[in-house]
Amino acid sequence: MDTNQQPKTSILMLPWLAHGHVSPFLELAKKLSDKNFYIYLCSTPVNLKPVRESLANQNKTYSIQLVDLHLPNAFPQLPPRYHTTKNLPPNLMNTLKAAFDGAKPAFGEILKTLKPNLVVYDFIQAWAPAVAENHNIKSVLFLAGCAASVAYMVFYSRNNPTVQYPFPALDFPEIERQKMAQFMHMYTANGLTNFERFSECVARSTKMVLIKTLSDIEVEHIDFLSGFLGKEMVPVGPIVQEPTNNGNDSVFMDWLNKKDPSSVVYASFGTEYFLSVEEMEEIAYGLELSGVSFVWVVRFHGDDFRAKLSIEEVLPEGFLERVGERGMVVDGWVPQAKILQHPSTGGFLSHCGWSSTLEGMINGVPIIAMPMQLDQPMNAKLVVEVGVGIEVPRVDGKFKRGELTRVIKEVVKQEQGKEVRMKATELSHKLKERGDMDFNFAADKLVQLLNE
């Protein structure tokens, strides 16, 4: 877009270098663009490449300009392909944080050139609002997780694990609280723990904190966080990914069109958790023994792993032949939004990443919860608390085919899952009726902030 045609108010957005953060920032950018904001979405080139492809496949044009942020060359173990958490070796995570910190001068030059009216930043880079303040630019923190997860994290980061959590239905055993506290306080990059980074990000946010959630399902957690953190928590709504056009969509749609209503399970575990061979085996048998039709997305960690193993090699022998037309196993990309919207989809076997969880809720698809890491166990608890899904219990700390089979059957086929299916449908209708009420309120708050 020509700079002379830009709307008066511009926002520069800087997410953390993970797909699970870049994606909600992009969806928020689209919504703000519809409100006549001009958006600069800033990230590393490797993170912006799929964003460019996604925007090219949209049905409409947005006032969004992608801005490359180059990390410093001082980290030889981090070539440009590792300037993202996707396929990043776990031992390099803190190195990536340190490299991201090192991009502070480059970010300052970007602000100096573009002169946005507002910076919207993520939970881990407190240097971003500090640079914005140096340029007399207001800044607001945007949290891409649910309020329950954030509330739990900050509560036990500030309190002894034996202190009673105010929402006991969403609490965990003490050993799990200790693991979370360790993650927040013991892992450091440039001498800063995750909790120190988060706390400073909250403190520097101008008057409010945006959070990707819905007041309908999390009002208590939103209110609790506002009081606990001393900043108004402003929900922006679900802002889930809209369907895009892709030449391969018809393969999935044609297959789903042949299935009965609400009879198919869609199984996906996100872009950044990679199942072990043992986990793949248990899931494969769980899907097979359930007797339901399914679409299962299998992802491998990096090109090297993919080159060594094929889908056939990691699945049980004869699995694909036995399930035949009943199952579709896909390596890589699928049109998730379109699959969840399809009337044949009756269950979502999910890791409970927050974006995926909201997509399931919006589309009224009951969730078969198999949380793996980070905030996912809390998201799964929230799904069960709201009544729109059932969690697969672990056996001796692991997921087993028998429990998975039982829960799939219950959610999709059996009478005892009727209430979950009904509540999923009711919540979907309620959210669609409310539309963009949360987001419109958040957008108005941003306008007020900028006019002060």
KOLTOR-206229 format. One record per residue (C-alpha): residue in three letters; x, y, z. Coordinates in steps of 0.001 Angstrom, whole numbers, plus 524288, in hexadecimal, padded with zeros to 5 digits. Layout:
// residues N
alaXYZ...
//
This chain:
// residues 452
met800008000080000asp804C680DD67FD0Dthr8082C814D9809B7asn7FFBF82079805A0gln7F3E081781805B8gln7F64C811F88134Cpro7EBF38144181DB1lys7F04481DC882820thr7F22F813CB832FFser7FC9E8095683160ile800317FE1F83A66leu80CC67F66883A3Emet80B597E89083F79leu816C37E06D84474pro813917D25684858trp81CAA7C86C84E8Cleu823547BFDE84444ala819D47B468844DBhis80EDE7B0B883B8Cgly8059D7AFDC84727his808537BE4C8497Eval80A427C37D83BACser7FD3B7BD988376Fpro7F49B7C45E841BEphe7FBF17D11E83F87leu7F8E07CFC0830FCglu7EA7A7CD1B833A2leu7E9F07D8D583CCDala7F0997E0E983227lys7E5EF7DD1F82889lys7DB457E11783209leu7E1E07EE13834DAser7E3B07F05682653asp7D4F77EEEE824CElys7D3BF7F9E382EE1asn7DBB3803058263Bphe7E8B18013C82D32tyr7F4CE7FFAD824CDile7FCDC7F450829E4tyr80B587F16E8295Fleu80DAE7E33B82D14cys81BED7E1AE830D7ser823547D4CE83203thr82EBF7CD3482CA1pro82E8B7C9BD81E10val82CDE7BB28820C6asn8209B7BE0F828CCleu81B087C79681EE3lys81C6B7BE6681341pro810217B6528167Fval809127C2E081A58arg80B607C85F80CB9glu806057BBDA806D5ser7FA317BC3480FD4leu7F6EC7CA5A80C89ala7F8447C7597FDFFasn7EDDF7BCC17FF5Egln7E3FC7C54F80691asn7D6FE7C8E78008Flys7D9197D737803F1thr7E4057E127804CAtyr7E8CB7E66B811C2ser7F0727F2B081529ile7FBAF7EA9A81A67gln809F57ECC38171Eleu813D27E25181AE1val820867E7718207Fasp82CD47DF0582166leu8341E7DF3982E42his841D87D9A882CEFleu8481D7D379838DApro8566D7D69B83B70asn861197CE1B8358Dala8677A7CBEF842CAphe861647BE6D8443Epro867987B50D83A4Cgln85FC47A99783FC6leu853717B0C383B57pro853487B17782C77pro847937B8D6826A2arg83F6E7AC64825A9tyr83FF77ABB883494his83AE27B98C8369Athr82E147B32083A74thr829F97A8EC84465lys8254879FD78399Aasn82ED67948583832leu837E979B49841D4pro840097919B849DCpro83B3B7930C857F8asn848E47960185D11leu849117A270854C7met83C897A87785A46asn8437F7B184863C8thr84D507B4E885929leu841FB7B93385095lys83CD27C1D185B9Dala84A447C7E385D22ala84B357CA3584E7Aphe83DA97D05284E8Aasp842297D95485981gly84DA17DCF2850CAala844307E1F784671lys840CA7ED9484F20pro8491A7F77284752ala843777F2AA83A60phe835CC7F3F084003gly838EC801CF84417glu83CBC805248362Dile82FF27FF6383145leu82826807F383AA6lys8301F813C3836CDthr82D198115782867leu81EC980D4C82919lys81A6A815F48347Bpro80E7680DDA83864asn8047B81366841D9leu804918073584A42val80CC87FB0084C94val806147EE398501Dtyr80FF07E48985586asp810D37D6EB85B53phe813517D14B868D3ile821F37CEFC86843gln828537DB2D8627Cala827847E64286C60trp831C57ED878646Cala8277A7F028859EBpro81EF37F94C8622Aala82B617FF4F867AEval82FEA802DE859E8ala82234807C68569Fglu8227B81096862A9asn82F828163485E2Ahis828AC81A3285190asn81CD281FB1858E4ile81432814AF853D8lys80A0380E2E85C6Fser80A407FF6985D56val800E77F4A686185leu8039A7E67E86511phe7FBB27DC2385DC7leu7FAC97CEA98640Eala7F77C7C3A085AAEgly7F3C27B9DF8655Ccys7E76D7B81D86D40ala7E5207BFDD879AFala7E4587B37D88204ser7F1E67AF3C87DC1val7F7E47BCAC88028ala7F1087BDD188D57tyr7F62F7B09B891AEmet803ED7B3E288D43val804D77C0EB89439phe7FE107BC078A086tyr807B87B10C8A304ser813307B92389E3Earg8104B7C2A88A93Aasn80BC77B8FA8B38Casn810AA7AC8C8B9F7pro80B717A05E8B2ECthr8040F79C888BF5Aval7FBB07A8F38BF39gln7ED8C7A6478BB66tyr7EA537AA468AD6Bpro7DD8B7B2148ACACphe7D8517A97A8A1A0pro7D9C679B9B8A717ala7D3367951289B65leu7DE74799F9892FEasp7E96B7968F89C73phe7F3F778C3689AC6pro7FB50783538A43Dglu806AA789C28AB69ile810EC782DE8A324glu80B2278918896E2arg80B0D7967889D6Dgln81967794BA8A0A9lys81C857916F89285met8159079DC888E27ala81CC77A5E889848gln829987A01789398phe826687A3D88858Fmet823427B1BF88999his82EA77B3FD892F7met83A167AB3388F41tyr83BB47AC8688081thr8431B7B8EA87D56ala847E57C01E87153asn8507C7CC0E872F3gly84EBB7CA6288196leu83FEA7CBE38813Bthr836297C15C88503asn8297A7BF8187D97phe821E07C528888FDglu82A8D7D132889D3arg828767D37387B54phe819C97D1B187C8Aser818BE7DA8E8887Fglu81FFA7E5A0881E5cys817B07E41F875ABval80B6C7E5BF87DF5ala8110F7F14D88565arg814C57F8A1878F4ser8079E7F68587223thr80060803728710Flys7F44C802C4879DFmet7EF4A7F5AD874C0val7F2E47E81A8701Aleu7EC217E1DA86478ile7E9557D353865B3lys7E45C7C97F85BD7thr7D8737C41B86294leu7C9C37C5B1863FCser7C2C47CC0386F4Basp7B7FE7C1BC86DD7ile7C09D7B6B0872B3glu7CB327BD8C87AABval7C55E7C97388158glu7C9AA7C4DB88EEBhis7D7A37C2A888A87ile7D7F97CFA68834Dasp7D3417D6E488F6Ephe7DCC97CF7389821leu7E8447D2CE88F44ser7E48D7E12D88E96gly7E5177E21789D60phe7F0EC7D95289F05leu7F9517E033894D2gly7F4387EDF2896CClys7F1207EFD288861glu7E4027EF188819Bmet7E3467E25087A10val7DBE17E4CB86D6Epro7D7117D8C0865FEval7D7BF7D9D285732gly7CF2A7CE088546Dpro7D3137C15F84DC0ile7D91D7C77A84160val7DA757B9EB83B5Cgln7E0437B76482E09glu7D71A7B96482299pro7D6C37AF19817C3thr7DFEE7B1A980C62asn7DF857ACE07FE64asn7E8F07A2367FA9Cgly7E9577993D7EEE7asn7E9D278D197F785asp7DD827905F7FF42ser7D4B3788787F651val7DB9977BC47F9F0phe7D74877D4F80815met7C9EC7831780543asp7C6707785F7FB91trp7CA5976E048057Fleu7C2837747381069asn7B6AB776218079Clys7B58276753806EClys7B49B765D0815B3asp7A8B07667D81E80pro7A62C772E282684ser7AE7F77405832E7ser7B506766E28306Bval7C33776ACF82DE3val7CE0076D9F837BDtyr7D816777BB833C5ala7E51B7750E83A9Dser7EFD877F3A83B35phe7FA277828984559gly7FE7D78FE3840A3thr80A47794C28395Bglu814647943B84436tyr812197878F84B8Cphe8175977B91844D8leu8121D76E6F84929ser81B9E763AB84CCFval81AC3756D584578glu814A6750D1851B7glu80A4C75B9085263met8074A75A04843E5glu8054474B7C845E2glu7FBBE74D4C85127ile7F416757A2849B4ala7F3B074F2483D82tyr7EE1D7439384505gly7E4C574C8084C65leu7DF4C751BF83F9Eglu7DECA744468397Cleu7D80D73DA8844F8ser7CE177489B84671gly7C8047450983968val7C5EA75358835ABser7CA3875A108293Bphe7D5817638882B12val7DEC276D7A82520trp7EBD476D0382C2Cval7F6977770F829FBval804197717282CA3arg80FA077AC682D8Bphe81E067779182E45his8287B77FB5834ECgly83071785FD82A32asp834D9781D181CBEasp83F5C778A6821E5phe8357B770688295Barg82C017704C81DF6ala836B676B8F814E8lys8395C75FF881DD9leu82B8375B81820C2ser81EF675AE8818F0ile8111575A5081E27glu8108774BD181B24glu81CAD749598235Bval817D17503682F9Dleu80A1274A7E82F7Apro806D373C8C833C1glu809057326F82933gly7FD08730EE820A3phe7F5F173C5D82715leu7F325743D481A7Eglu7EE3F737A7813BAarg7E54A733F881F13val7DEC8741418205Dgly7DDDA7431F81194glu7D41C74D8A80D6Carg7CFFF74F9681B7Dgly7DC507574981E5Dmet7E475761E8817F1val7F253763DB81D17val7F9277702481864asp8074A7748C819B1gly807817834781B35trp7FD1878D3A817A8val7EE4C78BC7817D0pro7E3667960C816F6gln7E0697952B8258Bala7D6727A031825BElys7CE9B79A0381AB8ile7CF5178C66820B1leu7CA4A7914F82DDCgln7BF467989182709his7BB0578CB781F2Epro7AE5378656823E3ser7B482778C28235Bthr7BE5D77C4A82DEEgly7B9837778983B29gly7C59E777B5843B4phe7D2AC77EBB844D4leu7DDD17768884A53ser7E6A6781AF84E86his7F2CC7852C85661cys7EAAB790AE85B47gly7F32F79B9A8566Ctrp7EB057A79E85950ser7E89F7ABAA84B34ser7E45479DF184783thr7DBC779D0E853A5leu7D4B97A99984FF5glu7D2F87A4CF841FBgly7CC5F7989E84736met7C38D7A0B685014ile7BF9F7AA5F84583asn7BBFB79F5783C4Bgly7B4B67976D8468Aval7BDAB78B9C8453Epro7BF12783C8851F1ile7CD4D782DC8562Aile7D4757764385957ala7DF5277C3486174met7ED2D776AD86160pro7F583781C3866F7met804257804386545gln80BA378C0086AA3leu80C1879A3B86F11asp7FE747A025870BDgln7F770794AB86A6Dpro7F3F878D3A87707met7ED347997D87C3Dasn7E61779B8886F56ala7E16678D798700Clys7DC6278F9787DE2leu7D50679B9E87936val7CEF7793CD86E09val7C9EB789DF877DEglu7C5717948F8814Cval7BDA579B5887692gly7B7EB78E0D872FCval7BB9878DAA86496gly7C55D7828C86507ile7CB14776E586C3Eglu7D95F7751186FC5val7E0197682D86CD0pro7E5EB763A3879CAarg7F41C75F8787A41val7F8007522487F5Easp804E27528C886E2gly8079475FB1880A8lys8051C75B29872BEphe7F9B675B2086945lys7F4D074D638665Carg7EC9B7487085B09gly7E1FF742B1863C1glu7DEC674FA286A5Fleu7DF84756FA85D79thr7D65674D3D85703arg7CCAE74E8A86235val7CC7175D6B861EEile7CB5275E3E8530Clys7BF9C7551785345glu7B96C75C8D85E7Dval7BADD769E385818val7B6E67662084A42lys7ADFB75A5784B08gln7A8A5756E785869glu79D4275BC486086gln7A5A47602F86C05gly7AC4276A0F86321lys79F537706085F81glu7A0AA77B5286989val7AE5077EF9864BFarg7A98C77F61856B4met79DD0787A185AAFlys7A6077914B8628Eala7AFCD7929D85764thr7A4AE7962484E37glu79E9B79F9E85806leu7AB757A6A985A60ser7ADE97A7DB84BD2his7A07F7AE02849AClys7A2967B74D8551Fleu7AFE97BBB38503Blys7AAFE7BDE984279glu79F717C5D284794arg7A89F7CE8784F61gly7B1347D0178436Fasp7BC1F7D9F084550met7B72D7E048851DBasp7C3BF7DDA485963phe7CC507E20484E27asn7C4767EE6284B9Cphe7C5CB7F204859F3ala7D4917EFA585944ala7D5DD7F7BA84CCDasp7CE84802EC85344lys7D7B18023485EEDleu7E36B80367855D1val7DD5D80F4784F27gln7DB088159885C74leu7E910812D586062leu7EE8A818D98540Fasn7E5D0824E485569glu7EA44827D38634A
//
